[in-house]
């Protein structure tokens, strides 16, 4: 169920971004019939419509924001319940060894509530930022297109198609980080969901380990691991760092933004380990094989994003009411990127996930 909520939230924001781009497309139009002499007046007239655009974008957000907040709450609670249940299933050996069952403490539920509040705040911030940046996107398109015409670089129609296409490809930002990088809403929401899933899993597992006073953990193993994590796979670490037999968890990249277990895109998990009771279940994968699978997975994600970007561009051009010939060019771009994906799948033997190539459900 949690996986379904994850996909649904991603699709909600894909839909929000798509409708916002289409609203921008309707405002800017196709520029047909506007020449160099009339482009300044055209720009002023279009800028006067920003208030209308803002109201239309607010309607889009109002339509979906309630669902997104309720879904993230549902998502976190489902994940939390699943992780608590999984902890008990993985550690049946504790019961068999005579360790009495310890019910989840308030500490576990406090962790869950804190993550729920944090995620709601993030969603509200994304909604606010998308509203601001969508207006800025429209201003940027109008400014660049009119400048191109005044400098004689292209016709207004040609420039609008080019600049609007660039915005459709990059997406409406959800946030600009400290390094100045613009995160599209699609990329940022996807990252937030992966981060949330990871944080809930780690927090619930560690909360239950605190309940049982368990210090040792075993790191899981899987093919396609991030290269910097390969050396940590299948090892046992001490959470407190007090063990004389096992290295401290702090000696790994644990806790870093791209660290083992805690990293946003890291699929590793930590398992409670009680010496003499638990059975070690993980061994390291071959480093070369793991790196190859990781590179392939990253390549597939890149190709999926490219297909979605081309589809967003096509939808935005359609809302601008450009000529049929331009839509056919956009259609060919989509088909070309699909062919690139098909070729990659054939060569790599990986499974194609066509649902990840769609911009809406």
C-alpha positions in Angstrom: 0.0 0.0 0.0 2.8 2.4 0.8 4.3 1.8 -2.6 1.0 2.8 -4.2 0.8 6.0 -2.1 4.4 6.8 -3.2 3.5 6.4 -6.9 0.2 8.3 -6.5 2.0 11.3 -4.9 4.6 11.4 -7.7 1.8 11.3 -10.2 -0.1 14.1 -8.4 2.8 16.5 -8.8 3.5 15.4 -12.4 -0.1 16.4 -13.1 0.3 19.7 -11.2 3.4 20.6 -13.1 1.8 19.6 -16.4 -1.3 21.7 -15.9 0.9 24.7 -14.7 3.0 24.4 -17.9 -0.2 24.2 -20.0 -1.6 27.4 -18.3 1.7 29.2 -19.1 1.4 28.0 -22.7 -2.1 29.4 -23.0 -0.9 32.8 -21.7 2.1 33.2 -24.0 0.4 31.8 -27.1 2.3 31.1 -30.3 3.3 34.7 -31.3 2.0 34.3 -34.8 1.7 37.6 -36.7 3.8 39.6 -34.2 6.8 41.3 -35.8 9.7 43.3 -34.4 7.7 46.6 -34.3 4.9 45.1 -32.3 6.8 42.7 -29.9 7.3 45.2 -27.1 3.5 46.0 -27.0 2.9 42.2 -27.2 5.1 41.6 -24.2 3.4 44.3 -22.1 0.0 42.9 -23.0 1.1 39.4 -21.9 2.7 40.6 -18.7 -0.7 42.2 -17.8 -2.1 38.6 -17.7 0.2 37.4 -15.0 -2.5 38.0 -12.4 -4.9 35.8 -14.3 -2.2 33.2 -14.6 -1.5 33.2 -10.9 -5.2 32.7 -10.1 -5.3 29.7 -12.6 -2.2 28.2 -10.9 -3.7 28.6 -7.5 -6.7 26.7 -8.7 -4.5 23.9 -9.9 -2.7 23.7 -6.6 -6.0 23.9 -4.6 -7.3 20.9 -6.7 -4.4 18.7 -5.7 -2.6 20.0 -2.6 -5.2 18.6 -0.2 -4.7 15.2 -1.7 -0.9 15.4 -1.6 -0.9 16.3 2.1 -3.3 13.6 3.1 -1.4 11.1 0.9 1.9 11.9 2.5 0.4 11.4 5.9 -1.1 8.1 4.9 2.2 7.1 3.2 4.2 7.7 6.4 1.8 5.8 8.6 1.7 2.9 6.3 5.5 2.8 6.1 5.8 3.1 9.9 3.4 0.2 10.5 5.1 -1.9 7.9 8.6 -1.3 9.3 7.5 -2.1 12.9 5.9 -5.3 11.7 9.0 -6.1 9.6 11.2 -5.6 12.6 9.3 -8.3 14.6 9.4 -10.7 11.6 13.1 -10.3 11.1 13.9 -10.8 14.8 11.9 -13.9 15.6 15.1 -15.4 16.8 15.0 -13.0 19.8 11.8 -14.6 21.0 13.1 -18.1 20.4 16.2 -17.1 22.5 14.0 -16.2 25.4 14.0 -12.4 25.0 10.6 -11.2 26.0 8.5 -9.1 23.6 8.8 -5.4 24.1 5.9 -3.3 22.7 6.7 -0.2 20.7 7.4 2.7 23.0 6.2 6.3 22.8 9.7 7.1 21.4 8.8 5.1 18.2 5.5 7.0 17.7 7.1 10.4 18.5 9.6 9.7 15.7 6.7 8.9 13.3 4.8 12.1 14.2 8.0 14.2 13.8 8.5 12.8 10.3 4.8 13.4 9.4 5.0 17.0 10.4 8.3 17.5 8.5 6.8 16.0 5.3 3.7 18.2 5.5 5.9 21.3 5.9 7.9 20.2 2.8 4.8 19.7 0.7 3.4 23.1 1.7 6.8 24.7 0.8 6.8 23.0 -2.6 3.3 24.3 -3.4 4.2 27.8 -2.5 7.5 27.7 -4.5 5.8 26.2 -7.5 3.3 29.1 -7.6 6.1 31.7 -7.4 8.4 29.9 -10.0 5.6 29.3 -12.5 5.0 33.1 -12.7 8.8 33.6 -13.0 8.8 31.0 -15.8 6.2 32.9 -17.8 8.2 36.2 -17.3 11.4 34.5 -18.4 9.8 33.1 -21.6 8.2 36.4 -22.5 11.5 38.3 -21.9 13.8 35.9 -23.7 11.4 35.6 -26.7 10.9 39.3 -27.1 14.7 39.9 -26.8 15.4 37.4 -29.5 13.0 39.2 -31.8 14.4 42.7 -31.1 18.0 41.5 -31.7 16.9 39.8 -34.9 17.9 36.3 -33.8 14.6 34.7 -34.6 10.9 35.3 -35.1 8.6 35.4 -32.1 7.0 32.1 -32.9 10.4 30.4 -33.3 11.7 31.8 -30.0 8.6 31.0 -28.0 8.7 27.4 -29.2 12.4 27.1 -28.2 12.2 28.8 -24.8 8.9 27.2 -23.8 10.4 23.8 -24.8 13.4 24.5 -22.6 11.1 25.3 -19.6 9.1 22.1 -20.3 12.3 20.1 -20.3 13.7 21.6 -17.1 10.3 21.7 -15.3 8.9 24.2 -12.8 11.3 24.4 -9.9 10.2 23.3 -6.4 13.2 24.6 -4.7 16.6 26.3 -5.4 19.2 24.7 -3.1 22.2 26.5 -1.4 24.4 25.7 -4.4 22.0 27.5 -6.7 20.7 24.3 -8.3 17.1 24.4 -9.5 15.2 21.2 -8.6 12.2 20.6 -10.8 9.0 19.6 -8.9 9.2 16.1 -10.4 12.8 15.6 -9.3 12.4 17.2 -5.9 9.1 15.3 -5.0 10.7 12.1 -6.1 13.7 12.8 -3.9 11.5 13.8 -0.9 9.5 10.5 -1.2 12.7 8.4 -1.3 14.1 10.4 1.6 10.9 10.0 3.6 10.8 6.3 2.9 14.4 6.0 4.0 13.9 8.1 7.1 10.8 6.3 8.3 12.5 2.9 7.8 15.7 3.9 9.6 13.8 5.7 12.4 11.4 2.9 13.1 14.1 0.2 13.0 16.3 2.2 15.4 13.4 3.1 17.6 12.6 -0.6 18.1 16.3 -1.4 18.6 16.3 1.2 21.4 13.3 -0.5 22.9 15.2 -3.8 22.9 18.6 -2.1 23.8 20.2 -3.6 20.7 23.6 -2.1 19.8 24.8 -4.2 16.8 23.4 -3.9 13.3 24.1 -5.8 10.0 24.2 -3.9 6.7 22.2 -5.5 3.9 23.7 -6.4 0.5 22.4 -6.0 -3.0 23.6 -5.9 -6.6 23.8 -2.4 -8.2 24.9 -0.7 -5.0 26.4 2.8 -5.2 30.1 2.2 -5.7 31.1 4.0 -2.5 28.8 1.7 -0.5 30.1 -1.6 -1.7 32.7 -1.9 1.0 30.1 -1.6 3.8 27.8 -4.3 2.6 27.3 -7.4 4.7 29.3 -6.0 7.6 28.3 -5.7 11.3 28.7 -2.4 13.1 28.2 -1.0 16.6 25.7 1.8 16.8 27.3 3.1 20.0 30.9 2.5 18.9 31.5 0.7 22.3 32.0 -2.8 20.8 35.5 -4.1 21.0 34.8 -6.7 18.3 32.9 -4.7 15.7 33.7 -1.3 14.1 31.6 1.8 15.0 28.8 2.7 12.6 30.3 6.2 12.7 33.3 4.9 10.8 31.1 4.5 7.7 29.4 7.2 5.7 26.2 6.6 7.7 24.4 9.9 8.4 25.7 11.7 5.3 23.4 12.8 2.6 24.8 10.1 0.3 25.8 7.8 3.0 25.2 4.1 3.6 21.6 3.4 4.7 20.8 7.1 5.3 21.6 8.2 1.7 18.6 9.4 -0.3 19.1 6.9 -3.1 20.6 4.2 -1.0 18.6 0.9 -0.9 20.6 -0.6 1.9 18.9 -1.5 5.2 20.2 -2.1 8.7 19.1 -5.2 10.6 19.3 -5.7 14.3 22.0 -8.2 15.2 22.4 -10.0 18.5 25.6 -12.0 18.7 24.9 -15.7 19.4 21.2 -15.2 18.6 20.9 -13.6 15.2 21.9 -15.4 11.9 24.1 -13.3 9.6 22.3 -13.1 6.3 24.2 -10.8 4.0 27.5 -11.1 2.1 29.2 -8.5 -0.1 28.5 -8.6 -3.9 31.2 -8.6 -6.5 32.4 -5.0 -6.8 32.6 -4.9 -10.6 29.2 -6.6 -11.1 27.6 -4.2 -8.6 29.1 -1.1 -10.3 27.9 -2.3 -13.7 24.3 -2.8 -12.4 24.4 0.6 -10.7 25.5 2.4 -13.9 22.7 0.6 -15.9 20.0 1.6 -13.3 21.2 5.2 -13.5 21.1 5.1 -17.3 17.5 3.8 -17.3 16.3 6.5 -14.9 17.9 9.1 -17.2 16.2 7.7 -20.3 12.8 7.6 -18.5 13.2 11.3 -17.5 14.0 12.2 -21.0 10.8 10.6 -22.4 8.7 12.4 -19.7 10.4 15.7 -20.6 9.6 15.3 -24.3 6.0 14.5 -23.4 5.7 17.7 -21.2 7.2 19.8 -24.0 4.6 18.4 -26.5 1.7 19.1 -24.1 2.9 22.7 -23.5 3.3 23.3 -27.3 -0.3 22.0 -27.8 -1.6 24.5 -25.2 0.2 27.3 -27.1 -1.7 26.3 -30.3 1.4 26.0 -32.4 1.2 24.8 -36.0 0.6 21.1 -36.6 4.1 20.8 -38.1 5.7 21.8 -34.7 3.6 19.2 -32.9 4.8 16.5 -35.3 8.4 17.5 -34.6 7.6 17.1 -30.8 6.0 13.7 -31.5 9.1 12.6 -33.3 11.3 13.7 -30.3 9.1 11.5 -28.1 9.4 8.5 -30.5 13.2 9.0 -30.8 13.6 8.8 -27.1 11.4 5.8 -26.8 13.6 4.1 -29.4 16.7 4.9 -27.4 15.0 3.3 -24.4 14.1 0.2 -26.4 17.6 -0.2 -27.6 19.0 0.2 -24.1 16.6 -2.4 -22.7 17.5 -4.9 -25.5 21.2 -4.4 -24.9 21.1 -4.5 -21.1 18.5 -7.1 -20.6 16.8 -4.9 -17.9 13.0 -4.7 -17.5 11.3 -1.7 -19.1 8.9 0.1 -16.8 6.7 2.0 -19.2 4.6 3.5 -16.3 7.7 5.5 -15.4 7.8 7.0 -18.9 4.3 8.6 -18.5 3.8 12.1 -17.2 0.3 11.4 -15.7 -1.6 8.3 -14.6 
